[in-house]
């Protein structure tokens, strides 16, 4: 009788260990951690913007419209906050649109800087440009890691046998992925000389 209970307990432990009982919450935590890193990198970019705007202001005071567009886009981008437990396709799209508007405004600001050779030569401006470029690379890396974490999580909650555990105990829904928010991003750019 004791031997039968031991065998039953071992069989139950083996069944629970292989069915995703621990891996689903671990994957959910990994998604939350990856999302936090995405937010961290976007915040880093938002923190660099005021410094970049101030440096450009000194050289291009009459480019007020462009500077205001950057400041406003930054304000909108920092207002859109999503927590890991509220990652829906709609919320992710709003977040991406706000970040895309900021990225577009920064692009216009950097284009304005091309008209001011003294500004391009300014060491502080160059340093900020390098930091911004590095931050964009960090954002891309953080997004890639988030995409990988979501893929692993979604596999656990949708592919048997772990999906059975999910449907019985956790009832987690698949997490949304990033999508291209720039119109025409799915097509290669055409370069003409």
N, C-alpha and C positions, 0 to 999 in steps of 0.2 A: 504494500500500500504506500509506504513512504517512497519507495523507488518509483512508483507510478506518478506520485505527486512531483517528484524531482524532475522526471522526464517531461511531465506536462508543463512545469514551470520553465524549464529550459526551452521547450518548444514555443511557449508563449513569448519568452524573451527574444528568441530568434525571430519570431514573426513580427514583433513590435519593432525590433531593431532594423529590419529590412523594409518596413512599410512606410517610411517617411515620417514617423512620429516625431523624431527630432529634426530631421532635415528640412521639413517645411518651415518651422519657426526660424531655423538658422538661415534659410534662404530669404525669408521675409526680413530678418534683421540685416542681411547683406544688402538687400535692395534699399532699405532705409539708410544704411551707412553710405552706400554709393550715391543716393540722392542728396544726402547731406554734403558730400564732397562737390557735387554739381553746384549746389547753392553756394557753397564756400567760394568756388572759383568765380561764379557770377558776381558775388559780393566783392571779391577782390577787384574785378573790373570796374564795378560801380564806384569803389573807393578811389580808383585812379582817375576817374573822369574829372572831378572838381580840380585836381592839380593840373591836368592837361588843359582844361578850359582857362584857368587863371594864367598859365604861361602864354597861351594863344591870345588872350585878351590884351596883354601888354603890347603885342605886335600888330594885332589886327582888330583894333577897336571898332572899325566900321563894319565888321562882319558879325554884327550883333544878332541878326536873324539865325545864322548858323549856330552861334554860341548858345542862344536861347533854346534852339531845337535840341541840342545835346543835353542841356540841363533839364529840359522838360522830359526828354526820353529817359534820362537816368531816374528822374523822380517816378515816372510811371513804371519803369522796370523794377525799382526797389519796392513798390507798393504791391506788386503781384507776388504773393508768398504762397507756397504750397508745402504742406507737411507730407511726410512719406505715407501716412495713413489716409491721405486724401488725394492720392494720385489717380485721377480719372483722365480719360482722353481729353475731355473738355478743359479741365484745369491745366493740363500739360500744354494744350494748344494756346491758352491765354498767356501762360508763362513764356512760351516760346515766341509769341507775337510781341510781347513787351521787350524781351531780350533782343529780338530781331530789329525792332525799331531803334533800340539803343545802338546796336552794331551799325545800322545804316547811318544814324546821325554821326557816329564817330568816324565813319568813312568819309562823310562830307566834311567834317572838321579837318581830317588829315589832308583832304584834297585842297582845302583852303590854305593849309600850311604850305603847300607847294608854291603858292604865289608870293611867299615871303622868304627869300633866301636867308635873311638874318635869323628868322625863326628856326629854319631848318638847321642852321649852324649853332643854335643855342644848345648848350650841353644839357641843361635841364629838360628841354623839349625832347632831345634825342634819347635821354635816359627814360623818360616817360613813354616814348614810342616803343622802346625795347621792352619795357615792363608790360606794356599793353600787348605787344606781340607774344611775349611769353605767357601772359595770362590767357590769351586766345588759345594757345597750344594746350595750356592746362585745362581749359574748358573742354576742348575736344577730347582730351584724355579722360577727364572725369565723366563726360557723356558716354564714351566708349565703355568704361567700366560699369556705368549704370546699365547700359544696354546688355552687357554680359550678365550682370546680376539678375536683371529682369528675365532674361532668357532662361537662366537656370531655375529661377523661382517658378516661372510659367510652366516649365517642363515638369516640375514636381507636382504642381496642382492640376495639371491636365493630362499627364501620361500615367497609365497604370504601371505598377501597383500603388504608387504613392497617391495618385488621384483618389483612390478609394478611401484612404486615410483622411485626405482633405475633405471629401464629401461627408464622411461620418463625423469628424471631430472639429475641423477648423472652418470649413466653408469659405475659404479664401478665394477671391476672384483673381484671374490673371491681371498683372499690372500692365499699364500702357507703356508703349515704347515712344521714343522720339520719332518725329516724322519731319520731313523737309518742310519748312515754313516759308521759304523764299519761292515765289512763283517762278516756275521754270527750272528749279534746282535739279530736276531729274534729267535735264538735257545738258550736254557738254557745252561750255561757252564757245562762241564762234570768235576767233581772233582774225582781224583784218588789218593789214598794213597798208 
